[in-house]
Amino acid sequence: MPAAAPTVEASTLVELECSATGAKLPPTLLQNLSPAGAPLLARYDLERAAATLTRAAVRERLASIWRYHEMLPAPARTGVVSLNEGMTPLLEAPALALRFGLRWLRIKDEGRNPLGSFKDRGMSVAISMARELGTLEVVIPSAGNAGGSAAAYAARAGLVAHVFMPADADP
């Protein structure tokens, strides 16, 4: 008899990979850029994710980006820092579709995220992982939405946030 597929949402993150050299790095350490100075790519166990990330399972989960937990880095559901971001609607834009000669066009309404920005999605993931890895303070440069989002998610996680804005940022 085959083993039952796991039902607990959990990340299937396996490693980080340097986008320039292909070098593999562990996802369990705080990282910025790779040793080569290149962005890091997250690599997941897609077969393991497929065992629990089914259409039926997704329909039953909380309506947030964390319903796709298998493909996000926070290892355990208990480590998630969320303000119920994601699941923003796609709005029909028939006049704009016509203008561009398209049969249909939809626009994602990210203004319905908790802080009104698409930055909330990424910040939920980033702060969740930062806390999971033992971070007590986070720092971010921002001229607006990212800073507000970082501050809110850090506060939710019990972390200190430092937001630095350029001197010439629009007041």
N, C-alpha and C positions, 0 to 999 in steps of 0.2 A: 504494500500500500504506500503511495507516495506521501511524503511529509507535507503537512498543511503549510501554505504560504504564510509567512509572518504577517500579522495584522497591525503591529505597532509601527507608527510613522518614525522613521529614522533616516538620517542622512546616509547616502552611499558614497560619500566623498572618500576617495582612495589616496590621492596625492595631488601635489601642485607640480606644474611643469613649466620650465622656463620657455617662453615663447620664441626666444632667439636660439637657444642651444639644445633644447629638449631635455636638459638636466632635470631630474626628479627631486622634489623636496617634500618633506613630511608636512601634512596639513595640521599637525599638532603643535607647531611652533609659530609664534608671531613672525610674520613675514611682511616685507614691503615689496620691493622689486627683487628680482633674482640676483644672484651674485654677478651676472653679466649686465645688470642694470635694465633688464627687460621686464615687462609685465608677466605675471604668473597666470597660468591657465588652470582652472580646476578640472580634475579628471574624476569621473564617477564610475562605479561598477553598474553599468546599464542593465546587465542581466539581473542583478539583485534588485535594482529599482523596479524593473518590470514585474517582479513577483508581487509587489504590493501597490504599485502605482497604476492601478487599473481604473477604467472609466467608472465602474461601480463604486470603488473605494473613494475616488475623488468626489463623486456626487454626495457622499455621506459626510464628508469632512467640513470643518469650519470654513466659511467663505472668506478666506484671506490667502495671501501668497503661500502661506505655510501649509496649505492643502497639498502642495507639491514638495513637501519636506524632503523626500528622497533625493531630490535634485538641488537642494540647498545645503550649505555647509554645516549648520549647527548640528552637532552629533545627536543630541537628545531633545525630545519635545519639551522637556522641562527647562532647557537652556534657551528657549525662544523668547526674544524680547519683541513684543508686538503691540501695536495700537490698532489692530485690525485693518492694516493696509492691504491694498490690492483689491481685486474683484471690481474694479471700476468699469462702468458700462462703455460699450461701443455705441456711439450715436450715429444714426444715418445722416449723411450730408449729400442729399440729392442734387442741390444746386451746384455744389462744388464738383461733384462727380460729372455733371453735365459739362461744366466749364472745362474740365480736363479730358473730356471724351471717354469717360469711364462708365461702365454699366451701373456700378454702385461704388460707394465709398463710405467707409465708417471712420470716425475719429474717436480715439480713446479719451475719455473725460477723466484725466488724472486729478482734476481739481477736487474730486470727491474723496481723495485720500485724507487721512487725519490732519495733515498739515497743508493740504492743498497742492501737493507737488509729487511728481513721479519719484523724487529723491527719497520719499518715505519707504519705498520698496527696498531699495539697496541699503538704506540705513538700518532697517530692521534686521537684515541679514548681517551687515557689517558689525553692528553693536552686539548682536547675539553671539557672533563668533569671537569678538573681542572679549566679551565677558567670559565665555567658555574657556578662553585661553588665559584667563587670570588678569586681564587688564583692569586697572583701577581708574585710569584717566585716558581720555581720547583727545586728540588734537586734529583740527581740520581747518584748512584755509577755505574761505567762502565769501562770496559777494551777495549771498542771500539764502535761497531755499535750502541748500545743503547744510548750512550752519544751523538754521532753525530746526531742521529735521534731526541733525546730530544732537543738538541740545535736548530735544524732547525725548529721543530714544535713549540717550545716556541717562537722563533723569529717571526714566522708566526702569532702567537696568540698575540704578543705584551707582552709576559711574559719574565722575566729574568730566565735564566737557569744556574744552578750551577752543573757542572759535576766533580765528584771526581773519579780519576783513582788510582788504586793501584800502589805503588812505583815500584813494580816488573812487571808492564805491559810491554808487548813487544813494543818497540818504533815503 
